[in-house]
């Protein structure tokens, strides 16, 4: 009984009932237009005193409703109402105007169905409750049994008076059942008539794919910039603490590197958050590139005590901007992995050169006791950096490899130079002819 009562009078049933009443209210103007036509055809009869003529007016008005449903706002408004009142999942409905003939036809069918079922349920909701209430009160209110009350004469009999309250309650339950049934049917048919078409699904899938690509890109940027900064700052702070008494000059350099690292990372973080907030980042720091920022990256890494030998056998200024940006992130992540997993007691070798129209980046360091850079068990949640490097390389048409090569952890990345467009960047204060040299 509890389940039946919830089905007939629960919150969802009540909301769907309201949805049907709204459909009945929307149907009234069309019924009035229909009565203007039906009345003269019936010899100027009083339409509203004849159930047959009322139904005829109702039937005449529904095709008019189907025509007016072709307005662009019909499908979005109906979808929102169905979502909130009928309990249909949002992703099963379309919220844009109907464009194709099929979409317009399904929208017209839904609007006609909504107004038709709503008009019937609304009419029953107006007529049944007063009559049912009169039947329930009939044995207890003698005035209702007067002929002037307009009730059928059979209700004067004793058996009819005894059954009248039961009949009244049954009519109310039947009304609730009709409303719940119609509401459930409309909720079931709504996705088929108001749902997205195949074109809408393709467009939504493309939008989701584009959004996912942007999110993955931002995740990689945050991981590379913030992750590297935290690793570098941790190592720099540890080195400064150890040498504060014995080598104050080195400690000052390490603290200065910490300040520089955090300042640059805050700028990069602000740029990424600007993209998240506004889809653009006007006024924020540009993305770092190999040409403009490699020296600073090496300086900050070395300030933490990590020994890095870097050989740049090409001119970073000549690289396309996109390749330069991705190459910087690749080098940054390679050094960050060495900071996290190999520690400051090993020497990391970095080499950047060009071969066969591909920029090659190689980062090598000896494997430590715990597995060196390749051991992600030392840091919970590890492994995202190498996956991000592989994703960056693949998006540019390149490739990335990482693994143990004879006791040395080796990261090797190839980025194609052909096809990368854009202006070339020049780091301030650098000599183009003398930059390709050993910076160790």
N, C-alpha and C positions, 0 to 999 in steps of 0.2 A: 504493500500500500504506500509505503514511503517513497519508493522508487516511482510509482505511478503518479503520486502527487507532485514529485519533483519534475517529472516529465511534462505534466500538464500546467503546473503553476510555478515552476522554478524560475530562476532569474533569466536563463537563456530563453525559456518559453515566453516569458513576459516581454523580453526585448524583441523577439521575433513577432510577437503580437503587435507591438508598437510599429514595427516595420510594415506590417500589413495595414494597420490603421493609416499610416502615412500614404501608402498606396491608394487607399480609399479616398483620402483627402485630395490626392493628386487627380483622381478620376472624376471628381465632382464637376470641374469645368467642362470636361468632355461630355458628361451626362447632361449638363444643362444645354450644351449645343445640340446634343442629340434630341432633347425634348422639344427644342424649337422646330426641328424637322419632323419628328414623329407626331407632334400634336396636330398640325394641319393635315397630315396624311390620315389621321384617325378622325377627321371631321371636327377639328378644334376641341377635342376632348381634354378633360383635365388629366394631364399625364400623371400628376403626383397623387391621384386618388385611384390609380389603376396599377396593380402590380405588373400586369402584362405590358402596359405601355412603359413603365419604368424600366423593365428588363429590355424592351426594344430600344429605348433611349441609350441604355447602357451598352448594348450591342453595337449601336451606331457610333458611339463615341470611342470605342476601343480602336478602330482603324485610324481615327484621327490621332490618337495617342501614339500609334506606331509611326505615323508620319512625323510628328513633332519630336520623336526620339532621335531623329537624324541630326539634331543640333549637336555641335562638338562637345558641349559640357555634360551631355546626358550620361555617357559611360563613366567618366571620372566621378561624377556625383553619386551615381548609383553604386559604383564600386566602394566608395568610402562608406556609404550608408550600410551596404551589405557587410562590410568588414566589421563595423562596430556593433551593429544590431543583430546580425545573423550568425556571428562567430565564425566567419570564413577566414582562413589564413590569408595574410596579406599577399604572399607570393603566388597565390593561386588566382589573383585578380589582376586585371589591367587597369591602369590609371590614366592612360592617355586617350585622346579622342579617337573614335573609330575612323580608320582611314580607308580600308578596302571595302569592297561590296560585302564580302563575307562577314567582316566585323560589324558593319552597319546592320546587316540582316540579323545577326545574333543579338545586337543591342536592341533592335526594334522588337524582337521576339521576347527578350527579357522584360522590357518596359511594359509591353502589352500584358505579359503574364503577371507582373507585379501589380499593375493597376487593376487587372481583372480579378485576381484572387483577393487583392486588398479591398476592392469595392464590395465583394461578396461578404468577406469577413467583417468589414466595417458596418455594412448594413445589418448583419446578424448581431453584431455587438450593440447596435442601437435598439434593435427590436426585441431580442430574446431576453435580456436581463429584466426589463420592466414586467414583461408577461410572466416570466418565471417567478419574480418576486410576488406578483399578485397571486399566483397559484400557491406559493408557500404560505402566504398570509390568509388565503381564502377561508380556511376553517375557523380562523381566530378573529376575523374582521367581518361581521355580518353585512356591513355596508357594501362590501365588494360583491355580495351575492344579489344585490339589487339589479333589476333589469336595466336600469339606466347606466350601470357600469359597463355595459356592452359585452359581458362575458357570455359564452354559450349557455343555453338553458340546461344542458345536461349536467353542468357543474352544480346544479341545485340538488342533485341526488346525493344520498348519504354515502354511497360507495365512491362517488366522484370526489366528494369532500375529503374522504379518507385518503384517497390516492393523490390528491392535488399537490400536497407538499413534496411527495416523492417524485411526481412528474416534473415539478418546478426545479428540484435539485438536479434531476437527470438532464433537463434541458441545459442547465448551466454547465454541467460536466461535458455534455455533448458539444456545446459551444467552445469550451476550452480545448476539447479534443480536435475539433475542426481547425481551430487556430493553430494548435501545436503541429498538426499534420501538415497544413499548408505552409507553415513556417519552415518545417523540416524539409519539405520538398523544394521550396525556393532556395534554401541554403545548399541543398544537394545539386541543384541545377545551375546555381550561380557561377561556379567555375567554368562550366561548359559554355555558358552564354556570355559571361563577362570576363572570362579568363583571357590570358594573352594568346595571341596567335603564334604561329611558327616564326613569323618575322619578329614579333616581340620577344620571343624566347631567345632567338639568335642575337638580337640587339642587347638583351639583358646579359647573356653569356659573355658577349664581347666586352660589355661594360665591367662585369665582374673580373674578367681576365685582365683588363687594363688596370683596374683598381688593385688587383693582387700583385701585378707587376710593379706598380708604384710602391706598394707596401713592402714588397721584397727588396726593392732598391733602397728604400729608406732604412729598412732593417740592416742591410749590409753596410750602409753608410754609418749608421749609429754603432754597429758592432766594430767596424774598423777604426773609426775615429776615437770613440769613447773607450773601447776596449784597449786600444793601444795606449791611449793616454793614461789610463789607470795602471796598466802594467808598468809603463815607463816611470810614472810618478812614484809607484811603490818601490821600484828598484832604486830610483834616485834618492828617495827619502831614506831608505835603508843604508845606502852608501854614505850619505851625509851624516847619519847618526854614528856610523862606525868610525868615520875619519874626522869627526868634529874636533877632537882634541889633538890628534896627531897631524892632520893636514887641513887646517882651517880654510886654506885657499880652495882646495877641492870641494869642501863642504859648501862654500859660498857659490861655486860654480854649479853644484848640484841643486842648490836652492833656487838659483836664477833659472836653471833649466826647468825646474818644477813650475815656477811662475810662468815661464814662456809656454810650456806645454799646456797648462790649464787655461791660459788666456786664448790660445789658438783653438783649443777644443771647445771652449764656450762659444767662440765665433762660429765654428762648424756646427755645433749643436743648434745654435740660433738659426742658422740657415736651413737645417733640416726641419726644425719646428715651424719655420716660416712656410715651408712647402706644405706641411700638414695643416696649418691654420688657413692659409689663403690660396694654396695652389701655386704660390710664387713666393719669392723671398727678396723683394726689393730692398736695397739698402743693406743687405747682409753680406758677410764675407764670401768671396767666390770660392768655389771648390778648389782644394789644393791640387797642384800639378807637379809632375816630375821635374819640369824645367824650373819652376819657381820655388819649390819647397823641399827638394831633396836634401840640400845642404842643411837646412834647419832640422829636418827629421834625423839626419845622421848625428848632428851635434847634440840634440836632446837625448838620443839613444845612448851615445857615448858618455854623456854626463852622468848617467846612472851606473857607470862602471862596466858596461858591456863593451867588449872589444869588437869593433866592426872594421873590416877592411872593405872598401868599396871601390870598384873599378867601373868606370863609365866609359865605354869604348864607342860612344856615339854622342851626337849633339842633341840633348833633350829639347832644345829650342826648335829643332826641325821636326819634332813629332807633331802629328795632328792633335788638337786639344783633347779630343775624346780619349785617344790612346794615352796621352800624357796623364790625364786624370786617373784612368783605370790603372795605369802602371804605378802611379804613386800609391794608390790604395793597396796594390799587390805587394809592393815593397814594404809598406807600413805593416801589413798583416804578417808578412814573413818575419820581420824584425820583432813584431809583437809576440809571435809564437816562440821565437827564440828567447825572449825575455821571460815568458811565462814558464816554459818547459825546460830550457837548457840552463837558465840562470846566468849569472854574471861571470862565471869562471871559465867560459869557453870563448873562442874567437869565431865570430860569424863572418863569413865571406859573402859579399854581395857583388854580382857582376851584371851589368846592363850593356847589351850590344845589339846590333842589327845583323841579321843573316837571312838571305833569301826573302827580302821584303817583309820580314817579321821582326818585331822587337822581342828580344829574349831577355828574360829576367831569371836569374839563378841565385838562390839563397841557400848556403850550406853551413852546417855547424856539426861538430862531433856529437854523437849520441851520448847522453849521460847515463848514469847508472839506472835511472828510472825509465830509460827509453828515449830521452831527449825530446825533441820537438814532436815526435810522432806519438808520444804517450799522452793520450787525453784523459787518462784515469787520474792524473795528478790534480786536475782542475775539474770539479763537477760541471757538467753541461758543456764540456769541450767539444771541439770538432766542427763548430759552425764556421770558423774562420777559413779553413781549407775548402769547405763547401762553397763559401762565398767567393773565394778566389776562382774556383772552377766555374761558378755561375758567371762571373764577370768575363772570364776568358771566352766562355761559350757564346755569350751574347755578342761578342765582337768577332766571332768566327775563329777563335783561337783554341788553345788547349792548355791544360795545367796537369802536371804530374808531381807527386810527392811521395817520398818513401825512403827506406834505408838503402843506401848504396855503399856497401863495404864499410859499415860502421859510421857512416856520415849521413845525417839527415839532409836530404836534398829536395828543394822545391824549385821546379823548373816550369816557367810559364812562357808561352809564345802568343804574341798578339799581332795580327796582321796589320800592316800599314796601308795597304791599298784599300780604297773605298772609304777610308775615314776622312770626312770633310771638315772644314772649319778653318778659321784663321790660326796662325801659329803664335804661340806665346813666347815672350822673351823675358827672363827673369831680370830684375833690375840690377845694374851694376855688374853684369857678367859679360865676358868677352866670348863671342860665338866661336871664334877660331881656337881658343885655348881651353874651352870647357871640357872637351873629350880627353880626359886625363885620369890618372889615378888620384882619388881624393882621400886615400887612407892617411 
